[in-house]
Amino acid sequence: MFELQVEKMTCGGCASRVRRAVLSLDDAANVDIDLAARRVRIDADVGLEELKAAISGAGYPVTAVRAL
């Protein structure tokens, strides 16, 4: 499980796009988004670099990562 700091998430639409980006890699992933803190917790069968690339590719830069 990873906790990522994701910038530019400002609304529910942003959170939905981030969630879809993760689920496009692993449709069984558990994605928990704290919009106010701009934190995303992800439990998925995908590597960290793939997750970061998908979220960044959706337009939301990942600025910090913490393994949980």
HURASUL-V876386 format. One record per pair of residues at least 12 apart in sequence whose C-alpha atoms are under 10 Angstrom apart, sorted by the first residue. I is the first residue (numbers start at 1). J is the second residue. D is the distance in whole Angstrom. If there is no record, write none. Layout:
BEGIN
I_J_D / I_J_D
END
This chain:
BEGIN
1_30_9 / 1_31_10 / 1_41_7 / 1_42_6 / 1_43_4 / 1_44_7 / 1_45_9 / 1_46_10 / 1_47_10 / 1_48_9 / 1_66_9 / 1_67_6 / 1_68_5 / 2_31_10 / 2_40_8 / 2_41_6 / 2_42_5 / 2_43_7 / 2_44_9 / 2_47_10 / 2_48_8 / 2_51_10 / 2_65_7 / 2_66_6 / 2_67_5 / 2_68_6 / 3_31_10 / 3_32_9 / 3_33_10 / 3_39_7 / 3_40_6 / 3_41_4 / 3_42_6 / 3_43_9 / 3_64_8 / 3_65_6 / 3_66_5 / 3_67_6 / 3_68_7 / 4_33_10 / 4_38_8 / 4_39_6 / 4_40_5 / 4_41_6 / 4_42_8 / 4_48_10 / 4_51_10 / 4_52_8 / 4_55_10 / 4_61_10 / 4_62_7 / 4_63_7 / 4_64_6 / 4_65_5 / 4_66_6 / 4_67_9 / 5_34_10 / 5_37_8 / 5_38_6 / 5_39_5 / 5_40_7 / 5_41_9 / 5_60_10 / 5_61_8 / 5_62_6 / 5_63_6 / 5_64_5 / 5_65_6 / 5_66_9 / 6_18_9 / 6_33_10 / 6_34_10 / 6_35_9 / 6_37_9 / 6_38_5 / 6_39_6 / 6_40_7 / 6_52_9 / 6_55_8 / 6_56_9 / 6_59_10 / 6_60_6 / 6_61_6 / 6_62_5 / 6_63_6 / 6_64_8 / 6_65_9 / 7_35_10 / 7_37_10 / 7_38_6 / 7_39_9 / 7_56_9 / 7_59_9 / 7_60_6 / 7_61_5 / 7_62_6 / 7_63_7 / 7_64_10 / 8_35_10 / 8_38_8 / 8_59_8 / 8_60_6 / 8_61_7 / 8_62_9 / 9_33_10 / 9_34_10 / 9_35_7 / 9_36_9 / 9_37_9 / 9_38_6 / 9_39_9 / 9_59_9 / 9_60_7 / 9_61_9 / 10_35_7 / 10_36_8 / 10_37_10 / 10_38_8 / 11_35_7 / 11_36_9 / 12_33_10 / 12_35_8 / 14_35_9 / 14_58_9 / 14_59_9 / 14_60_8 / 15_32_10 / 15_33_7 / 15_34_9 / 15_35_7 / 15_38_9 / 15_40_9 / 15_60_10 / 16_33_9 / 17_55_8 / 17_58_7 / 17_59_9 / 17_60_9 / 18_31_9 / 18_33_9 / 18_40_9 / 18_51_10 / 18_54_8 / 18_55_6 / 18_56_9 / 18_57_10 / 18_58_7 / 18_59_9 / 18_60_8 / 19_31_6 / 19_32_8 / 19_33_8 / 19_40_9 / 19_42_9 / 19_55_9 / 20_54_9 / 20_55_9 / 20_58_9 / 21_51_8 / 21_52_10 / 21_53_9 / 21_54_6 / 21_55_6 / 21_56_9 / 21_57_8 / 21_58_7 / 22_42_8 / 22_43_10 / 22_44_9 / 22_46_9 / 22_50_9 / 22_51_6 / 22_52_9 / 22_53_10 / 22_54_7 / 22_55_7 / 22_58_10 / 23_44_9 / 23_51_10 / 23_54_10 / 24_51_10 / 24_54_8 / 25_44_9 / 25_45_9 / 25_46_7 / 25_47_10 / 25_50_8 / 25_51_8 / 25_54_8 / 26_43_10 / 26_44_6 / 26_45_7 / 26_46_7 / 26_51_10 / 27_44_9 / 27_45_10 / 28_43_9 / 28_44_7 / 28_45_8 / 29_42_7 / 29_43_6 / 29_44_4 / 29_45_7 / 29_46_9 / 30_42_6 / 30_43_5 / 30_44_6 / 30_45_10 / 31_43_7 / 31_44_8 / 38_62_10 / 39_62_10 / 39_64_9 / 39_65_10 / 40_62_10 / 40_65_10 / 41_65_10 / 41_66_9 / 41_67_9 / 41_68_9 / 42_67_10 / 42_68_10 / 43_68_9 / 48_65_9 / 48_67_9 / 52_64_10 / 52_65_9
END
